[in-house]
Amino acid sequence: MTVNSLVFININSISYDDSFNNKNLKIALPLWATLSLTNPSEINGSRFTLGSTISVKGRLYNKIPPIEGKAGYIIDIEINGIVDSSYSDITDSNGYFQIDYTIDLFLDVYSSHEITVSVRNPPPSVEVENNDFYIIDVNTTSYFDIISHDDILTPKLTEEDFNLNGYLNYDNANGIPSGSVNYYWLNGPSIISQGSFFTDGSGLLTSLQIPNTFVSQLTLKLNYSNPPYVGYSETSIPNIKIFSDVTWNLNIDYTTREGDTYTLTGVLSSITNPSLRISNRDVEVYFNGTYIDTATTASDGRFTSNFLVPQGNGTASLQVQLVNSAGKDISSSIEYILVESALPSNPGGGGLPPFLIFSLIFFPILAGVVAGLAVYGIKFYKKQEKESRVVNLPLESRIKNLKILKDSGRLEESISYLFNAIYMDLINAKYNRIRKENETIRDFAIISVKELKLTPSSIYPFIQKVEEIIYAKPFKITDKEFSNTCELFSPIYFQLTGYNFVLKF
């Protein structure tokens, strides 16, 4: 007799593992405990700063009655599926735990991250139900790591590069590639120039060109932010000495001899600020248009050049040029000196030749006569030049218009009128010189000094103020600034007309 037996299989307890080509039956493990996260409102969906600490809270417990906590088990944190056992906690008598996790400084700020937990030491052959996880975003801050830069005490010429050696870094010290850095050239609180540049692939900063300006000191400010991923940071390099041109105070010996050592000395200072000495800069000396020596200015702007006078008597030219990386021609005026022949030797002895004796007596007398005539000529020329620089131009109507503009509150227009209708008309009347379309206000300041020989200490402060009002501070000037500008114009007006420029409002 055959007995048939029935076998019942609980299909719900069977799962399939598709990790191989063939399907293998896998018997489900018994549920031992449930692992839950209990503070989603504090963490899930939020953004945190790298390096900050968050508290991940939860419970390990029986889900099926009787509900009770699992005590004494180690819970580890998992970040993006990777267990970090350095952050863990042991469940208390009710199965609760709290893991204080310091967010890794190297997490990607541009993507989201998953946080969950796991049991380190569950009993063997059991299942831990764990369906909870948090999603967080992260951000960081940055900083400028300036390793070195040009010496701020060595004056830089405008439009030269100010060399920076440094990086823009995340807080974890990794460079920020292709970061857009803002830069500002500041004269006190006023912005002279601004712009932006990108770091390279390693976060390296670039060198920046010094703006074309008449001021003698600037501050360079850099800042960066990329919200919400990277917070704001900035750095500043103050008191950078700069100049736009130089005054050459040369000590010239106008007579020398072939083969002698010629000593040329000078002092370089800023053309707009004589107190700023141009230190630690190379100057090249040219004799008859040919390079002959290089000298370096000291901390007080002084330099000395010693060179042998080449063979060849007669008149020779002497000029000094400032070496610079801006490609500008910063040169002294050409000076002409007399090079005498070397004295002939007298191997036979017996005294000097008669002709040489005559020359030694006659030529000094002749030189004295010539020098006297030259002094008289120079004095006469200066007198004529001083008289010729005074110009008579009917300006009553223009000054009246200036007052009308000021009284009607149009201060910026009045300053523009002062420059274009009064100053430029005086220049045109005296020198037959007008401002060309391609010449900026700053360009014409240099022209006024170099070509028209007007006094730098009067011209530059006035035109610098006009430029600032028209371009940097539109519609922001006060009555006091207007009056100060007129006071700056007064010595220029006197130089051109012989009268004081006084306005009574």
Buried (B, 14 or more C-beta within 10 A) or exposed (E): EEEEEEEEEEEEEEEEEEEEEEEEEEEEEEEBBBBBBBBBEEBBEBEBBBBEEBEBBBBBBBEEEEEEBBBEBBBBBBBEEEBEEEBBBEBBEEBBBEBEBEBBBEBEBEEEBEBBBBBEEBEEEEEBEBEBBBEBBBBBBBBBBBEEBBEBEBBBBBBBBBBBEBBBBBBEEBBBEEBEBBBBBBBEEEEBBEEEBEBEEEBBBEEBBBBBBBBBBBBBBBBBBBEEBBBEBBBEBEEBBBBBBBBBBBEEBEEBBBEBEBEBBBBBBBBBBEEBBBBEBEBBBBBBEEEBBEBEBBEEBBBEBEBEBBEEBEEBEBBBBBEBEBEBEBBBEEBEBBBBEEEEEEEEEEEEEEEEEEEEEEEEEEEEEEEEEEEEEEEEEEEEEEEEBEBEEEBEEBBEBBBEBBEEEBBBBBBBBBBEBBBBBBBBBBBEBEBEEEEEBBBBBBBBBEEBEBEBEBBBBBBBBBBBBBEEBEEEBEEEBBEBBBBBBBBBBBBBBEEEBEBEE
